[in-house]
């Protein structure tokens, strides 16, 4: 018997469910200004985090609903013990065409080869500055050299298509655009600049700190000459561009030029809450269904999985989220969530959602 073909789910705007970001922990070993600007945080109870088996089971259900691209996130995903074992379990799913990881790089050097052997396909490493003293200021940790070493480790382990993500903040690191391009060029990685976003736990956000895509392009053209867009059709968040020498880089302009109309991604937190939009304040509790909270508690696993698949299908078909687009139209734009509300519900934090 041939395997059952996956469902192709479209939401109310015709967007396919194709990409899933799976958070494996809400903990992080950095305190970046744009993501975790406060001193203290409320963490998810450890007993509520999904086991590897539960995570794999959910992914199996999602890939049956059309997901082909899976990205492991956090927090910092490498804080989850034995992550290479989870990667190996997920790599057995033949429906996953792209199995990737986003990491801040602090722990990556020692884990690159085990992750590659386990079946990890690609890695994105966050690095917002090439200056050690500035890194310490932006992250409140002294781990710059360990992050730099992650790029060498990725290359030695055999990873290709590695990306460098840098959140650009005016007055913090916006004078390093060309430096980061040159670092990416010399290390064989594609740089992606990210506009500072007013999402979830970004409590210090203001429009005055945003460096827009057009301004970035203007500054880079002053240094390199004419920049051309890469001709491609993609639902990826980054618009990609070519320097005159052929170097490719990307810009994720979610703040000033939202890509909501083509967004095919959703997110699962480490404790099983499913969010259809990064800006969403309400999600669907899949952990409860996984652990027996179905309409029929005595149902077989096959029946329970079918129920979860149905919840996913209904949730996606009803989706009309355009969070970044709606935020872009506001005149009174400020931080999205107040600190008091974040402390009441840690699911509203960026580091819990997986970015």
C-alpha positions as CSV (number, residue, x, y, z in Angstrom):
1,X,0.0,0.0,0.0
2,X,1.4,3.4,-1.0
3,X,1.8,5.9,1.9
4,X,-1.0,8.3,2.4
5,X,-0.4,11.7,0.8
6,X,-0.2,14.7,3.1
7,X,-3.0,17.1,3.3
8,X,-2.5,20.5,1.7
9,X,-4.1,23.0,4.1
10,X,-4.8,26.6,3.1
11,X,-6.0,29.4,5.4
12,X,-8.5,32.1,4.6
13,X,-5.9,34.1,2.6
14,X,-4.8,31.0,0.6
15,X,-1.6,30.5,2.5
16,X,-0.4,26.9,2.8
17,X,0.7,25.3,6.0
18,X,4.3,24.4,5.0
19,X,6.7,25.7,7.7
20,X,6.8,24.8,11.4
21,X,9.1,26.3,14.1
22,X,9.4,24.0,17.0
23,X,10.7,25.4,20.3
24,X,12.4,22.9,22.5
25,X,13.0,25.2,25.4
26,X,12.1,28.7,26.6
27,X,15.5,29.2,28.4
28,X,18.3,31.2,26.9
29,X,21.9,31.9,27.9
30,X,22.0,35.4,26.5
31,X,19.9,38.5,27.3
32,X,19.7,40.3,24.0
33,X,18.3,43.8,24.1
34,X,15.7,43.2,21.4
35,X,14.4,39.9,22.8
36,X,15.0,39.7,26.5
37,X,15.5,43.3,27.7
38,X,14.2,42.9,31.2
39,X,16.2,41.6,34.2
40,X,13.8,38.8,35.4
41,X,11.6,36.4,33.6
42,X,8.9,33.8,34.4
43,X,9.8,30.4,32.9
44,X,7.6,27.6,31.7
45,X,7.3,24.8,34.4
46,X,9.8,22.0,33.4
47,X,7.2,19.3,33.9
48,X,5.0,20.8,31.2
49,X,7.7,20.7,28.5
50,X,7.0,18.2,25.8
51,X,9.2,15.1,25.8
52,X,11.2,14.2,22.6
53,X,8.6,11.5,21.9
54,X,5.8,14.0,22.2
55,X,7.6,16.5,20.0
56,X,8.2,13.9,17.3
57,X,4.6,12.8,17.5
58,X,3.4,16.3,16.9
59,X,5.8,16.8,14.0
60,X,4.5,13.5,12.5
61,X,1.0,14.9,12.7
62,X,2.0,18.3,11.2
63,X,3.9,16.7,8.3
64,X,0.8,14.7,7.6
65,X,-1.0,18.1,7.3
66,X,1.5,19.4,4.7
67,X,4.5,20.7,6.7
68,X,7.8,20.1,4.9
69,X,10.1,22.6,6.5
70,X,10.9,22.2,10.2
71,X,13.1,24.6,12.3
72,X,14.2,23.9,15.8
73,X,14.3,27.0,18.0
74,X,14.2,28.1,21.6
75,X,15.0,30.2,23.6
76,X,18.4,28.7,22.9
77,X,17.7,25.2,21.6
78,X,21.1,23.8,22.5
79,X,20.2,24.2,26.2
80,X,18.0,21.2,25.7
81,X,20.0,18.2,26.7
82,X,20.7,15.6,24.0
83,X,19.3,17.7,21.2
84,X,21.1,15.5,18.7
85,X,19.0,12.6,19.8
86,X,15.8,14.6,18.9
87,X,17.3,15.6,15.6
88,X,18.0,11.9,14.8
89,X,14.4,11.0,15.7
90,X,13.0,13.8,13.5
91,X,15.4,13.0,10.6
92,X,13.5,9.6,10.2
93,X,10.5,11.5,9.0
94,X,10.8,11.4,5.2
95,X,8.3,14.2,4.7
96,X,10.6,16.8,6.2
97,X,12.5,18.3,3.2
98,X,14.4,20.9,5.3
99,X,15.4,20.2,8.9
100,X,17.1,23.4,10.3
101,X,18.2,24.9,13.6
102,X,18.5,28.5,14.8
103,X,21.1,29.1,17.5
104,X,22.9,31.9,19.2
105,X,26.0,29.9,18.7
106,X,27.3,29.9,22.2
107,X,27.2,26.1,22.6
108,X,27.3,25.2,18.9
109,X,31.0,24.5,18.4
110,X,31.0,21.3,20.6
111,X,27.7,20.1,19.2
112,X,28.0,20.8,15.5
113,X,29.4,17.4,14.5
114,X,26.9,15.3,16.5
115,X,24.0,17.4,15.1
116,X,25.3,16.9,11.5
117,X,25.7,13.1,12.0
118,X,22.1,13.0,13.5
119,X,20.7,14.5,10.3
120,X,20.5,18.3,10.8
121,X,20.4,19.9,7.4
122,X,21.1,23.6,8.0
123,X,22.0,26.0,10.7
124,X,21.3,29.8,11.2
125,X,23.6,31.5,13.8
126,X,22.7,34.8,15.3
127,X,25.4,37.4,15.5
128,X,24.5,41.1,15.9
129,X,28.0,42.6,16.2
130,X,31.6,41.8,15.5
131,X,32.8,43.9,18.4
132,X,33.4,42.0,21.7
133,X,32.6,45.0,23.9
134,X,29.4,45.8,22.0
135,X,28.4,42.1,22.1
136,X,28.7,42.3,25.9
137,X,26.5,45.4,25.9
138,X,23.8,44.0,23.6
139,X,23.6,40.5,25.2
140,X,24.8,41.2,28.8
141,X,27.0,38.2,28.5
142,X,30.7,37.7,27.6
143,X,30.4,35.0,25.0
144,X,31.5,36.7,21.8
145,X,34.4,34.4,20.9
146,X,32.3,31.3,21.4
147,X,29.8,32.6,18.9
148,X,32.5,33.5,16.4
149,X,33.8,29.9,16.7
150,X,30.4,28.5,15.8
151,X,30.9,29.5,12.1
152,X,34.2,27.6,11.9
153,X,32.5,24.6,13.6
154,X,29.7,24.6,11.1
155,X,32.1,24.6,8.2
156,X,34.2,21.8,9.7
157,X,31.1,19.7,10.4
158,X,30.1,19.9,6.8
159,X,27.1,22.3,7.0
160,X,26.4,24.2,3.9
161,X,23.9,27.1,3.4
162,X,24.7,28.5,6.8
163,X,23.1,31.9,7.5
164,X,24.1,34.7,9.9
165,X,21.1,36.6,11.4
166,X,21.7,40.1,12.7
167,X,19.0,42.3,14.3
168,X,19.8,45.9,13.4
169,X,19.1,48.5,16.0
170,X,19.7,52.2,15.5
171,X,22.4,53.5,17.8
172,X,23.5,50.0,18.7
173,X,24.9,48.2,15.7
174,X,23.7,49.9,12.6
175,X,27.2,51.1,11.8
176,X,28.3,47.4,11.2
177,X,26.3,46.6,8.0
178,X,29.3,46.4,5.8
179,X,31.5,44.7,8.5
180,X,28.9,42.0,8.8
181,X,28.7,41.6,5.0
182,X,32.4,41.2,4.8
183,X,32.4,38.7,7.7
184,X,29.8,36.7,5.9
185,X,31.7,36.8,2.6
186,X,34.9,35.6,4.2
187,X,33.2,32.8,6.1
188,X,31.0,31.6,3.3
189,X,27.7,32.4,5.0
190,X,24.7,34.4,3.9
191,X,24.0,37.4,6.0
192,X,20.4,38.4,6.8
193,X,19.7,41.7,8.4
194,X,16.5,41.8,10.5
195,X,14.5,45.0,11.2
196,X,14.0,45.5,15.0
197,X,10.4,44.1,15.6
198,X,7.8,45.4,18.0
199,X,6.7,41.9,19.0
200,X,5.9,40.1,22.2
201,X,8.6,40.7,24.8
202,X,10.3,43.6,23.0
203,X,9.3,46.0,25.9
204,X,11.9,48.7,25.0
205,X,10.9,48.9,21.3
206,X,10.4,52.2,19.6
207,X,10.1,53.1,15.9
208,X,13.1,55.5,16.3
209,X,15.3,52.4,16.8
210,X,14.3,50.7,13.6
211,X,16.6,50.9,10.6
212,X,14.3,50.2,7.6
213,X,15.2,48.0,4.7
214,X,15.4,50.9,2.3
215,X,17.9,52.7,4.5
216,X,20.0,49.6,4.8
217,X,20.1,49.2,1.1
218,X,21.0,52.9,0.6
219,X,23.9,52.6,3.0
220,X,25.2,49.4,1.4
221,X,24.9,50.9,-2.1
222,X,27.1,53.8,-0.9
223,X,29.7,51.3,-0.1
224,X,29.3,48.7,-2.8
225,X,27.5,50.2,-5.7
226,X,24.3,49.2,-7.4
227,X,22.4,46.4,-5.6
228,X,19.9,44.2,-7.4
229,X,17.1,42.1,-6.0
230,X,17.4,38.3,-6.5
231,X,14.7,37.2,-8.9
232,X,12.9,34.3,-7.0
233,X,9.5,33.3,-5.8
234,X,9.6,32.3,-2.2
235,X,7.6,32.4,1.0
236,X,10.8,32.8,3.0
237,X,10.8,36.0,5.2
238,X,13.9,37.5,3.8
239,X,14.1,39.5,0.6
240,X,17.4,38.6,-1.0
241,X,19.8,41.0,-2.9
242,X,22.9,40.8,-5.0
243,X,26.0,43.0,-4.6
244,X,27.9,43.8,-7.8
245,X,30.4,41.0,-7.1
246,X,27.6,38.4,-6.8
247,X,27.5,38.3,-3.0
248,X,24.0,37.5,-1.8
249,X,22.5,38.9,1.4
250,X,18.9,39.2,2.8
251,X,16.8,41.6,4.7
252,X,13.8,40.6,6.8
253,X,11.7,43.7,6.8
254,X,8.8,42.6,9.0
255,X,8.4,46.0,10.6
256,X,8.2,48.3,7.6
257,X,7.3,45.9,4.8
258,X,5.4,42.9,6.3
259,X,5.2,39.7,4.4
260,X,2.0,38.4,6.1
261,X,0.3,37.7,2.8
262,X,2.8,34.9,2.0
263,X,3.5,33.7,5.5
264,X,3.3,29.9,5.7
265,X,4.8,29.3,9.2
266,X,3.4,28.6,12.6
267,X,5.0,27.9,15.9
268,X,4.8,25.4,18.8
269,X,6.2,26.3,22.2
270,X,8.2,23.9,24.2
271,X,5.1,23.1,26.2
272,X,2.9,22.5,23.2
273,X,1.0,25.7,22.6
274,X,0.4,26.3,18.8
275,X,0.5,29.8,17.5
276,X,-0.4,30.7,13.9
277,X,1.2,34.1,14.1
278,X,4.2,35.5,15.9
279,X,2.1,38.4,17.1
280,X,-0.9,36.2,18.2
281,X,-1.9,36.5,21.9
282,X,-3.9,33.3,21.8
283,X,-2.8,29.8,20.9
284,X,-4.1,26.2,20.8
285,X,-3.1,23.8,23.6
286,X,-1.8,20.7,21.9
287,X,-0.2,19.3,25.0
288,X,-3.5,18.7,26.6
289,X,-4.6,16.6,23.5
290,X,-1.3,14.7,23.5
291,X,-1.6,13.8,27.1
292,X,-5.1,12.4,27.0
293,X,-7.4,15.4,27.0
294,X,-9.3,14.3,23.9
295,X,-13.0,14.2,23.6
296,X,-12.7,10.5,24.2
297,X,-10.0,10.0,26.8
298,X,-9.9,6.2,26.1
299,X,-9.4,6.6,22.4
300,X,-6.5,4.8,20.8
301,X,-3.4,6.8,19.8
302,X,-4.4,6.6,16.2
303,X,-7.8,8.1,17.0
304,X,-6.2,10.7,19.3
305,X,-3.7,11.7,16.5
306,X,-6.6,12.0,14.1
307,X,-8.3,14.4,16.5
308,X,-5.2,16.5,16.9
309,X,-4.9,16.6,13.1
310,X,-8.4,17.8,12.9
311,X,-7.8,20.5,15.4
312,X,-4.7,21.6,13.3
313,X,-6.7,21.6,10.1
314,X,-9.6,23.6,11.6
315,X,-7.1,26.0,13.2
316,X,-5.2,26.6,10.0
317,X,-8.3,26.9,7.7
318,X,-9.7,29.5,10.0
319,X,-6.4,31.5,10.1
320,X,-6.5,35.1,8.9
321,X,-3.7,36.5,11.0
322,X,-1.8,39.4,9.6
323,X,-0.1,40.6,12.8
324,X,2.9,42.5,11.4
325,X,0.7,44.1,8.7
326,X,-1.9,45.3,11.3
327,X,0.9,46.7,13.5
328,X,2.4,48.6,10.5
329,X,-0.9,50.4,10.1
330,X,-1.0,51.8,13.6
331,X,-0.3,55.4,14.4
332,X,0.2,54.8,18.1
333,X,2.8,52.1,17.6
334,X,4.7,51.1,20.7
335,X,5.6,48.0,22.6
336,X,3.0,45.3,21.9
337,X,2.6,43.7,25.4
338,X,2.9,45.4,28.8
339,X,5.5,43.9,31.3
340,X,2.7,43.0,33.7
341,X,0.9,40.9,31.1
342,X,4.2,39.2,30.1
343,X,4.8,38.1,33.7
344,X,1.4,36.7,33.9
345,X,1.7,34.6,30.8
346,X,5.3,33.6,29.6
347,X,3.8,32.3,26.3
348,X,3.7,35.9,25.2
349,X,7.5,36.2,25.3
350,X,9.5,36.1,22.1
351,X,12.0,33.6,23.6
352,X,9.1,31.2,24.3
353,X,7.7,31.5,20.8
354,X,10.9,30.8,19.0
355,X,11.1,34.0,17.0
